Every structure is written in C-alpha cells, then in structure tokens.
Amino acid sequence: MLNPDLILFDDTDKQVAAGVRRCIARLTPQHSVTSRRYAISTLIKEEIDDHLARVLASYRGSWSWPLLDGFQLSRAWLTTPQCAPAEPAGMTSLERAVWCAELWRAQVHKAARSARARAPKPSPRACERFCSTLDTVIALMDALSAIRPRHTHGPNGRIALKAKGQHAQYCELCWRETEHYTAGPLRDAQDQRLGSSRRFCSEHNPQIAASNYRRDLKFKDAFANEIQFIRENGLARKKESVVFLPDAREPSGMALHLVPASAHQEDVRRAAYALVHTGLQGTASDCLALQAQGWSSQQTAERLCLTARAVRLAIARAQPKLKQAELLRVGGMPS
C-alpha cells in the first residue's frame, strides 16, 4: 500500500525505521485513521511508539522539547496539543482525525527546526539522526492521513461511502493555506457572506483585484509538476539545499531542483514555488549544472551553443536568484 523507502529518511533511528517498515507491512486496505477494528493507531503503538519515545528522551542536544509534550504518535489522530485552538464545529470523524494530526505535525515540524537551528555547524551526527527521525515521523503522518476509509460517520449519524473533501488545505498556486481552510469555525456558518475561496489563499484569490492570481497562474502547471517530482523522488531526504539530477530533456543533461527544508507539505510546496518563480530553470539551470561538474565557461558555451560571455552572464545573474530561492525555501521571505 505504501512504499517505506519514500517515507524513511537516511539517518532515521534504526529501530524507528524498522518499526515503520513493520507497521507499513501490516497495513491492509481496511486500515484507516478512524477505523476501530482496523486501527492504524494500534499498529503504531505496537511497532513505533516505544522506539520514538526513546529517541525523544535520549537526545542530549538543545531543542524546544515542550512542543512535543504529551506527544504519542499512535494518538496523534485522536488528541491535540495543549496549545491547540478550539475545535471547529460540524466536523466528521475523519475531518477531526486529520485536523488533530495536522496540529501535531506542525509541532513535530517546529521541533525538528528548533534542533537544527540550535545545533553547532556542521551538525553533529546525533542531531542529524534526531531530526531525520522527526522528518520520517512527518512523512509517515502525511502518508497515513491520506488513507481514506471505506465508510465515515457524519455529525448527523449517517454513513457516507466516501469522505467528502469540502475544500483544499493549500492554495493551488503557493504554499499558503486556502482562505476557506483558515476560516476555521467560521467557514461553514459565514462562508457565503465572507466569500472565502476554497482553492486559493488571500494572496491569490481571483476575486480580489490586487491579488497575485494573474501573475502566478502561468506557473500553476510547473508548480504542481515540481511538487509531484519532489514527492516521487524523495528529495526531502537529501541533505543538500540544491541538487542536480539527470534529465534528458535539458541540453546539459541535468536539471536543478531545490530540496525542501523538511518533508512537511508546506516546505515541499515552498521548495517547488521557489524553483519555478525565481527563474532558475532553463539556461541558468544548464549553466549551473555544468559548472557544478567542473566545466569551464568555454566548454559550457560549446555544449549549450552559447558564447562564453553569455554563460558568464547567466551564472552571474543566477547567484541572486539562488539567494532569493533559498530564502523562499526556508521561509525567510513571503514571496
């Protein structure tokens, strides 16, 4: 059902990694985060909880441990953090489970970032193992939350054969949450009056004349394709911030990709957004790829059918774009 190789990060604690593999191997089409008879939480409790608790308790580096106070992976779809906002009204059992998991996922994401930010440079092996384990937890939560049960109970007690997606969590053009999702308890009662978008964030709402919808619409397909590429190739597990991967469609034979800061959906979308919006694809990507392989400006020019001066200009212009992309990738600037 799930491919553990796309979930596990390279430096994940070995016992946690083994538990994740056993948990995934035991999954059946009947399992879901809301099922009682086929409960995913039972598998996690038996295979992962104890090992993950040991990792959290044994890490001696500095990190914001209060973020995960009370965290137990098997109960992430059942309980909420102490700092959780008020529960939105009218949610189905599935929507509530995913809502709880989203809150805990955000806490795990912040905890990993705090450990990386406070660690000395270069990061000690213990820090890399700790953060990679948390990244694996995030990727596993994402994968398990995506599993939809065959039946789901609604607030009025009836049974629906399929969980109904009332709105998207993330904007179709960027990493921000949609207006409808962020409206919280108000989204059902006041949706018509507020006119909140179910597909776009406030920055890209096409009903607002001053939004960036028109500017960014042309990047929609490339943005979606890059998100899919990052997930399918497990780029979030790589340690570099920029990677060059083989691509026969490019004149250089290599394509530039940005590595997400973590496996969290927001970071994946940030990396994809930064790549397609900063102009790093095309000639700039080809020149940087060949430069990374040790090619001179003249050799690169001959390979790409350009002049040596054009290559040098492309590389020089790419440097500020790389800096801007890095800020976008790690959340250092809004757009």
C-alpha positions in Angstrom: 0.0 0.0 0.0 2.8 2.5 1.0 6.4 2.5 -0.1 8.6 2.8 3.1 11.6 4.0 1.0 9.7 7.2 0.1 8.9 7.8 3.8 12.2 6.9 5.6 15.0 9.4 5.8 18.6 8.1 5.5 19.7 8.9 9.1 16.5 7.8 10.8 17.0 5.9 14.0 17.4 2.2 13.1 14.8 0.9 15.5 12.2 3.6 14.5 12.9 2.8 10.8 12.4 -0.9 11.4 9.2 -0.2 13.2 7.9 2.0 10.4 8.7 -0.8 7.9 6.8 -3.4 10.0 3.9 -1.1 10.5 3.6 -0.4 6.8 3.9 -4.2 6.0 0.9 -4.9 8.3 -1.4 -2.3 6.7 -4.4 -3.6 4.8 -6.9 -1.9 2.6 -9.3 -1.9 5.6 -7.0 0.1 7.8 -7.6 3.8 8.3 -7.0 6.5 11.0 -10.7 6.4 12.0 -11.3 2.6 12.0 -11.8 0.8 15.3 -11.5 -2.8 14.1 -8.6 -2.0 11.7 -7.0 0.9 13.6 -3.7 2.3 12.3 -3.1 3.6 15.8 -2.8 0.0 17.1 -0.1 -0.8 14.6 1.8 2.3 15.5 1.5 1.7 19.2 2.9 -1.9 18.8 5.7 -1.1 16.3 6.8 2.6 16.7 5.7 4.4 19.9 8.3 3.0 22.3 11.2 3.5 19.9 10.2 7.1 19.2 9.7 7.9 22.9 13.3 6.6 23.4 14.6 8.9 20.7 12.9 11.9 22.1 14.0 11.2 25.7 17.6 10.3 24.8 18.5 13.3 22.6 21.0 15.5 24.5 21.1 18.4 22.1 19.1 21.6 22.6 15.6 21.7 21.1 12.2 23.0 22.0 11.0 19.9 23.8 7.8 21.5 25.2 6.5 21.4 21.6 6.1 17.6 21.9 4.9 17.5 25.5 2.3 14.7 25.6 3.0 13.6 22.0 2.4 10.0 21.2 2.4 9.1 17.5 -0.3 6.4 17.8 -2.7 9.0 19.4 -1.8 11.9 17.0 -5.2 11.4 15.2 -7.1 11.3 18.5 -5.7 14.0 20.7 -4.5 17.6 20.2 -1.5 19.6 21.6 -2.1 21.7 24.7 -1.8 24.8 22.7 -4.5 23.7 20.2 -7.2 26.1 19.0 -10.8 25.5 19.6 -12.2 22.6 17.6 -14.2 23.6 14.6 -17.8 22.6 14.7 -19.5 20.2 12.4 -16.5 18.1 11.5 -16.9 14.4 10.6 -14.8 11.8 12.4 -12.3 11.7 9.5 -12.0 15.5 9.4 -11.4 15.7 13.1 -8.7 13.0 12.9 -6.9 14.7 10.1 -7.3 18.1 11.9 -5.7 16.6 15.1 -2.8 15.1 13.1 -2.2 18.4 11.3 -1.8 20.2 14.7 0.7 17.5 15.9 2.5 17.5 12.5 3.1 21.2 12.9 4.6 20.7 16.4 6.9 18.0 15.1 8.0 20.2 12.3 8.8 23.1 14.7 10.7 20.7 17.0 12.9 19.5 14.2 13.6 23.1 13.0 14.5 24.1 16.6 17.0 21.3 16.9 18.6 22.1 13.6 18.8 25.9 14.4 20.4 25.3 17.8 22.9 22.7 16.7 26.6 23.7 16.0 27.8 23.8 12.4 28.4 21.2 11.0 25.6 19.4 12.7 26.6 16.5 14.9 25.6 13.0 13.9 23.2 12.8 16.9 21.4 15.9 15.7 21.1 14.6 12.1 19.7 11.3 13.4 17.2 13.1 15.7 16.0 15.5 13.0 15.8 12.8 10.3 13.7 10.6 12.7 11.3 13.5 13.2 11.2 14.1 9.4 10.3 10.4 9.0 7.5 10.9 11.5 6.2 13.8 9.5 6.3 11.9 6.2 4.6 8.9 7.8 1.8 11.1 9.2 1.3 12.6 5.8 1.0 9.2 4.2 -1.3 7.8 6.8 -3.6 10.8 6.9 -4.1 10.4 3.1 -5.6 6.9 3.6 -9.3 7.3 3.3 -11.7 4.8 5.0 -14.4 3.0 3.1 -17.0 4.5 5.3 -17.1 7.6 7.5 -19.7 8.8 10.1 -21.1 12.3 9.7 -22.2 14.6 12.5 -25.9 13.5 12.0 -25.1 9.8 12.4 -25.5 8.8 8.8 -22.8 6.8 6.9 -21.2 8.2 3.8 -19.4 5.7 1.4 -16.7 8.2 0.7 -15.2 11.0 2.7 -16.2 14.3 1.1 -13.4 16.9 0.5 -15.2 20.2 1.2 -12.1 22.3 0.5 -8.4 22.1 -0.1 -5.9 22.8 2.6 -3.3 24.5 0.4 -3.6 27.2 -2.3 -3.2 25.8 -5.8 -0.6 28.5 -6.6 1.6 28.5 -3.5 2.3 27.0 -0.1 -0.2 29.0 1.9 -3.5 27.6 3.3 -6.7 28.4 1.4 -9.0 31.1 2.8 -11.7 28.5 3.4 -9.4 26.3 5.4 -8.0 29.1 7.6 -11.5 30.4 8.3 -11.9 27.7 11.0 -15.3 27.5 12.7 -16.5 30.4 10.6 -16.0 28.7 7.3 -19.4 26.9 7.3 -21.6 29.5 9.0 -20.3 32.5 7.2 -18.8 31.1 4.0 -21.4 32.7 1.7 -21.1 36.1 3.4 -17.3 36.1 3.6 -16.9 34.7 0.0 -13.7 32.9 1.1 -12.0 30.9 -1.6 -11.9 27.1 -1.4 -9.0 26.8 -3.9 -6.8 29.9 -3.2 -5.2 31.8 -0.3 -5.8 35.5 0.3 -2.7 36.4 -1.8 -4.1 34.6 -4.9 -7.9 34.9 -4.5 -9.0 35.8 -8.1 -12.0 37.7 -6.7 -9.5 40.3 -5.3 -8.2 42.7 -7.9 -4.9 43.3 -6.1 -4.1 39.6 -5.7 -1.2 37.9 -7.4 -3.5 35.4 -9.1 -2.8 36.6 -12.7 0.9 36.9 -12.1 1.3 33.3 -10.7 -1.3 31.5 -12.8 1.2 30.8 -15.6 3.3 28.9 -13.1 0.5 26.6 -12.0 1.3 23.5 -14.0 5.1 23.8 -13.4 4.5 24.2 -9.7 2.2 21.1 -9.5 4.7 19.1 -11.5 7.6 20.0 -9.3 5.6 19.1 -6.1 4.9 15.7 -7.6 8.6 15.3 -8.6 9.8 16.1 -5.1 7.5 13.6 -3.6 8.1 10.8 -6.1 11.9 11.1 -5.9 12.1 11.6 -2.1 14.1 14.9 -2.4 13.2 15.8 1.2 15.5 13.1 2.4 18.6 14.7 0.8 20.9 16.9 2.9 21.8 19.4 0.2 19.7 22.5 -0.5 20.3 22.3 -4.2 20.7 19.1 -6.3 21.3 18.4 -10.0 19.5 15.3 -11.3 19.7 13.6 -14.7 17.2 14.9 -17.2 17.4 14.0 -20.9 15.1 16.9 -21.8 17.7 19.5 -20.7 20.6 20.5 -23.0 23.1 19.9 -20.2 21.6 16.5 -19.4 21.0 17.7 -15.8 18.2 19.7 -14.1 18.3 21.8 -11.0 16.0 21.1 -8.1 15.6 22.6 -4.7 15.5 20.3 -1.7 12.6 21.0 0.8 13.7 22.0 4.4 11.7 19.0 5.6 9.0 16.6 4.4 6.2 18.7 5.7 3.7 19.7 2.9 4.4 23.4 3.4 8.1 23.0 2.9 7.7 20.8 -0.1 5.4 23.4 -1.7 7.8 26.2 -0.7 10.7 24.5 -2.5 8.6 23.9 -5.6 7.4 27.5 -5.6 10.9 28.9 -5.1 12.2 26.9 -8.1 9.6 27.9 -10.6 9.2 31.5 -9.5 12.8 32.6 -9.3 13.8 31.9 -12.9 16.4 29.2 -12.1 15.1 26.8 -14.8 16.3 26.9 -18.4 19.7 28.4 -19.4 20.6 29.3 -15.8 20.0 25.7 -14.6 22.0 24.3 -17.5 25.0 26.6 -16.9 25.0 26.0 -13.1 24.7 22.2 -13.7 27.7 22.1 -16.0 29.7 24.5 -13.7 29.0 22.1 -10.8 30.6 19.3 -12.8 33.7 21.4 -13.3 33.1 22.6 -16.9 34.7 25.9 -17.9 32.8 28.7 -19.4 34.1 27.9 -22.9 33.2 24.2 -22.6 29.8 25.1 -21.3 29.3 27.6 -24.1 30.2 24.9 -26.7 27.8 22.4 -25.1 24.9 24.8 -25.0 25.6 26.6 -28.3 26.2 30.0 -26.5 29.0 32.4 -26.2 31.4 32.2 -23.2 30.2 35.7 -22.3 26.6 34.6 -22.3 27.4 31.7 -20.0 29.3 34.0 -17.5 26.3 36.4 -17.5 23.8 33.6 -16.9 25.8 32.3 -14.0 26.3 35.8 -12.5 22.6 36.5 -12.8 21.7 33.2 -11.3 23.5 33.9 -8.0 21.0 36.4 -6.6 18.2 34.1 -7.8 19.7 31.3 -5.8 19.8 33.5 -2.7 16.2 34.5 -3.2 15.2 30.9 -3.8 17.0 29.8 -0.6 15.1 32.4 1.4 11.8 31.2 -0.1 12.8 27.6 0.5 13.3 28.0 4.2 10.5 30.5 4.8 12.7 33.6 5.1 10.5 35.8 2.8 6.9 35.7 1.9 7.1 35.8 -1.9 
